[in-house]
Amino acid sequence: MNTPSWYIARILMQCSVEIEGGQLFSEEFVLLRGGSVEEVRMKAASKGESMNHFYANDAGERVEWSFQTVLEVKETVDEELQDGAELYARLCSEAPEIVP
């Protein structure tokens, strides 16, 4: 049996309320522990399902967030989690957008 490692799972959630210009999605980064990518992918899907929820917004509309898929599962860059540990890295051919 593999020694459990730390993984980052990217989970995609979708909002039922449309915003100007299209739909609203949320990309959730979740830290999980497991013995393999396959095991963690299953844990991530369960976590995504548990994140389904709804509420009424200020306009009284029902807002529902629903799990769509697990986008990616990657082992953390640093094995030991401590202050300043590198969790996730991704190479890009274009500069990523800055999120305010």
C-alpha positions in Angstrom: 0.0 0.0 0.0 1.2 3.5 -0.9 2.0 6.0 1.9 -0.7 8.6 1.7 0.4 11.9 0.0 -1.1 15.3 -0.1 -2.9 16.3 -3.3 -4.6 19.5 -4.7 -7.9 18.8 -6.5 -9.5 21.5 -8.7 -13.2 21.2 -8.5 -15.6 23.0 -10.9 -18.9 24.3 -9.5 -21.6 26.1 -11.5 -24.1 28.7 -10.4 -27.7 28.5 -11.5 -28.1 32.3 -11.7 -26.7 33.8 -14.9 -24.7 37.0 -14.7 -24.3 39.6 -17.4 -22.3 38.1 -20.2 -22.9 34.4 -19.3 -22.8 31.8 -16.6 -20.9 31.9 -13.3 -18.5 29.2 -12.3 -16.3 28.7 -9.3 -13.0 26.8 -9.4 -12.3 25.3 -5.9 -8.9 24.2 -4.9 -9.2 21.5 -2.2 -6.4 19.8 -0.2 -6.9 16.0 0.1 -4.8 13.1 1.2 -4.6 9.7 -0.5 -2.6 6.8 -1.8 -3.1 7.5 -5.5 -4.5 10.0 -8.0 -7.4 7.7 -8.6 -8.3 7.5 -4.9 -8.1 11.3 -4.5 -10.1 11.9 -7.7 -13.0 9.8 -6.1 -12.6 11.7 -2.8 -12.6 15.0 -4.7 -15.9 14.0 -6.5 -17.5 13.2 -3.1 -16.2 16.6 -1.8 -17.7 18.4 -4.8 -21.0 16.7 -4.3 -21.0 17.8 -0.7 -20.4 21.4 -1.8 -23.8 21.5 -3.6 -26.0 24.1 -1.9 -28.6 26.8 -2.5 -29.8 30.1 -1.0 -31.9 33.2 -1.8 -29.9 36.2 -3.0 -30.8 39.8 -2.2 -33.2 39.9 -5.2 -35.1 36.9 -3.7 -33.8 34.6 -6.5 -32.9 31.0 -5.7 -29.1 30.6 -6.3 -27.9 27.1 -6.6 -24.3 26.0 -6.7 -23.8 22.5 -8.2 -20.8 20.3 -8.7 -19.8 19.8 -12.3 -16.6 17.8 -12.4 -13.1 17.3 -11.0 -10.9 19.3 -13.4 -7.5 18.1 -12.1 -5.7 16.2 -9.3 -2.1 16.9 -8.7 0.3 15.9 -5.9 1.4 18.9 -3.9 4.9 20.2 -5.0 6.2 20.1 -1.4 5.6 16.9 0.5 5.7 18.5 3.9 3.0 21.0 4.6 4.3 24.0 6.6 4.3 27.8 6.3 5.4 28.7 2.8 5.0 25.2 1.4 4.4 25.2 -2.4 1.1 23.4 -3.1 0.4 23.9 -6.8 2.3 24.9 -9.9 1.2 25.1 -13.5 3.0 26.0 -16.7 1.3 28.4 -19.1 2.0 29.6 -22.6 0.2 32.9 -21.8 0.3 35.0 -18.7 -2.6 34.2 -16.4 -5.2 36.8 -15.7 -4.7 38.7 -12.4 -7.7 38.3 -10.1 -8.3 41.4 -8.0 
